Amino acid sequence: MKKLSKVQLKQQAAVMAAVTSLEQQALAELAGVVQAWFSMEYEAFPGSLLVRLQFAEQAQLEAAQPQLLLWQKRLSALMLKKGYVLKDLRKHLVFTLSGPED
């Protein structure tokens, strides 16, 4: 794996801070949240950012689904505070049952 540039390290730190903050909010407000995790391609950032909120059970995931837009807006606001604009906020956050190893 190649070494990340200073710009990429800055991007990674900003995303990590935003996702950690979002994860803490989700753990406090949504039933069944296990963790938040993300993936991105540095060459296509911020368009390639995809954050996943992982739930423990299908029923909890379905119960939270109506609030998805609210959480997408929260992610967008957190990233904006870090200086990154997510143009289409709907494609950057999803609710899932699968974890990072799946």
C-alpha positions in Angstrom: 0.0 0.0 0.0 1.4 3.3 -1.0 2.0 6.1 1.5 -0.6 8.8 1.8 0.2 12.4 0.8 -0.2 15.3 3.3 -3.5 16.3 1.6 -4.8 12.7 1.7 -3.9 12.5 5.4 -5.8 15.7 6.0 -8.8 14.4 4.1 -8.7 11.1 6.1 -8.5 13.0 9.4 -11.4 15.2 8.5 -13.6 12.2 7.5 -12.6 10.3 10.6 -13.5 13.2 12.9 -16.9 13.6 11.1 -17.7 9.9 11.1 -16.7 9.5 14.7 -19.0 12.4 15.7 -21.8 11.0 13.6 -21.3 7.5 15.2 -21.5 9.0 18.7 -24.8 10.8 17.8 -26.2 7.6 16.3 -25.3 5.4 19.2 -27.1 7.8 21.5 -30.2 8.4 19.3 -30.8 5.2 17.3 -31.6 1.8 18.7 -29.4 -1.0 17.5 -26.5 0.9 16.0 -23.3 -1.1 16.2 -20.8 1.2 14.5 -20.1 3.6 11.7 -17.5 3.0 9.1 -16.5 4.5 5.8 -14.7 4.0 2.5 -13.4 6.4 -0.1 -11.1 6.8 -3.0 -8.7 9.7 -2.4 -8.5 10.5 -6.1 -12.3 11.1 -6.3 -12.8 12.6 -2.8 -15.3 13.9 -1.6 -17.5 12.4 -4.3 -16.3 8.8 -3.5 -17.0 9.0 0.3 -19.5 6.4 1.5 -20.3 6.2 5.2 -22.2 3.2 6.5 -24.1 3.1 9.8 -24.2 -0.6 10.8 -27.2 -2.0 12.7 -27.4 -5.2 14.7 -30.8 -6.4 13.4 -33.1 -6.0 10.4 -36.0 -4.7 12.5 -33.8 -1.9 14.0 -32.6 -1.0 10.5 -36.2 -0.8 9.2 -37.3 1.3 12.1 -34.4 3.8 11.5 -34.9 3.9 7.7 -37.4 6.9 7.8 -34.7 9.0 9.5 -32.1 8.3 6.9 -32.4 11.7 5.2 -31.9 13.5 8.6 -28.7 11.5 9.2 -27.5 12.2 5.6 -28.0 15.9 6.3 -26.1 15.6 9.6 -23.1 14.0 7.8 -23.2 16.7 5.2 -23.2 19.4 7.9 -20.3 17.7 9.7 -18.3 17.5 6.5 -19.1 21.1 5.7 -17.6 22.2 9.1 -14.4 20.4 8.0 -14.4 22.3 4.7 -15.7 19.6 2.3 -19.0 19.9 0.4 -21.0 16.8 -0.3 -22.9 17.7 -3.5 -25.4 14.8 -3.4 -25.8 14.1 0.3 -28.1 11.1 -0.4 -25.3 8.9 -1.9 -22.8 9.4 1.0 -24.6 7.7 3.9 -26.4 4.4 4.0 -27.9 2.2 6.8 -26.7 -1.4 6.6 -26.5 -4.7 8.4 -23.0 -5.6 7.0 -19.8 -4.7 8.7 -16.4 -3.7 7.3 -15.2 -7.3 7.1 -18.3 -8.5 5.2 
